[in-house]
Amino acid sequence: MSEHAERLRVKKTYKLYLGGKFPRSESGRSYPVSSPDGAELANAALASRKDARDAVAAARKAQRPWAGQTAYLRGQILYRAAEMLEGRAGQFAEELADATGADAHDALGTVEAAIDRLVHYAGWTDKYASVLGGANPVAGPYFNHTTPEALGVVAAVAPHDDPLLGLVDAFAPAIAAGNTVVVLASEAKPLPALSLGEVLATSDLPGGVVNLLSGKTAEVAPHLASHADVNGLDLTGVADTALAADLEAAAAQTLKVVRRPGRGADALDLLRQWTEYKTVWHPAGMAAGAGGAY
Amino acid sequence: MGSILSGAEAASLVRALPGVDAVGLEARAAGLSTRSVKTTSKAQVIDLAISMIDLTTLEGADTPGKVRSLAAKAMRPDGDAPATAAVCVYPSMVAAAKDALQGSEVKVASVATGFPAGQVPLDVRLADTESAVRAGADEIDMVINRGAFLAGDLERVYQEIRAVKAAAGDARLKVILETGELATYDAVRRASWLAMYAGADFIKTSTGKVGVNATLPVTLLMMQAVRDYRAATGVQVGVKPAGGIRNTKDAVKYLVTVNEVLGDDWLSNEWFRFGASSLLNDLLMQRQKLKTGHYSGPDYVTVD
């Protein structure tokens, strides 16, 4: 009997996640991604500055409607993303093990941590405003309230050595607070991030709220840092200190909020990072003057 | 030549026009829209496009204050950017626009003749036109009677355009064909020639009030008509695509097409206009990008 032909595997094309769609890079470029032991895993799209521009445009378009959703709904959607990831935990553990060389058990642990992290931020959506804002006591017949509001569009360079959990930390706190994000995934290990785009796309997350790019940090990040329509810049994944300093200087030209590499990742700190405060004074008027109940 | 034709002559000339090769037209438009313009040329194209804009507000909610702020933007869009060609408003806002634009080169264009549907009696349309001219409009954007055109009554459409032309006096007359309602390329070609025979100074694609507005193939077809009309009669007529042109890339496609089909003679705001409102902000953002080297955003241009 003749030898049984081995089935050819259908390989996945890893594309960008941009405005709710999965395009290739507009430049048509891609780059090979390999595991730590040198085995070639796949080709990923190599994003250009124009992809970054398109991503920012998509994020800007999505920002106001997203911030205008109720906190409860944003929480539900983040929780839905956790559900979707739970259902595909096996696939992500495998991709993560291939990407980082971690053993299967550790990789599954990281995926579970990422799921738990999403649930954690889902819980924060309707609570952080009470923690960060509130009613301020003032010496006069006024009500004085402080409320945190979304910064706008946040561009993030995700950590290089932590392709899944680090990515969740790069986008989840920002979108929990009503921002939209453009994330540049780990340059050497982008595949888990690009697969996470599929999870987000099936989680009722409106297109454009999270945009994922894969490519060279040194090529794409400067255009995000100088882009006038980006309000916050997360440099967590920029390992090159000279580049990080340049990016921070470029960001200062248009007054961006910058998160420097190496800062701690306490959840509330991250939520606070991508928030600005609005304080309103409101005359208490006759009700307060007359000793009214409110 | 246009002025000596009778309605019946114009209608029969227009009916004799050859049909349009739709596939060829669309392929030509698609080919022209792949061109790209870079660096210093791009800077020139952007400034040229800005100078060709009829900055438009045609809403029920228009107020004299809104028209004044639009006029201020038209005169000085951003830093050293050139002024736009005109401000385009409803007849009731012409006086406010004229007042706000005093002493500037920016023209006042007014839509008239029962814009956008044109479904009112002819005497009302003529009175509409006369009142816009009396209020100071330099240019009149009229709509053709699509009902009559689609019913085949070309003579009537011709006579009505002639009547509006007479009512408009010295004001330049832009004739809106509303190509989105004409259904076929053949009809667009006929309407273009009919309007030109009747004395149009400009032919304009759309009102911006229906589902389909200016498209590149339709505008290309109108440019061909204008080119052939000059070759036949020696009279030059302008073209104005309007509605749906929102970004710099679109504007560049149109200008490339003007250059290829009509040439230098039409590359000024005397003979080519964009009817647009949001296009200006995108052009200004692209302009800032070229100047500063980094991408700009909507926070850096005025809110309309």
Interface residues (C-beta under 8 A of the other chain):
Chain A: R53 V56 R60 H223 S226 H227 A228 D229 V230 A250 Q253 T254
Chain B: Q288 T292 G293 H294 Y295 S296 G297 P298 D299 Y300
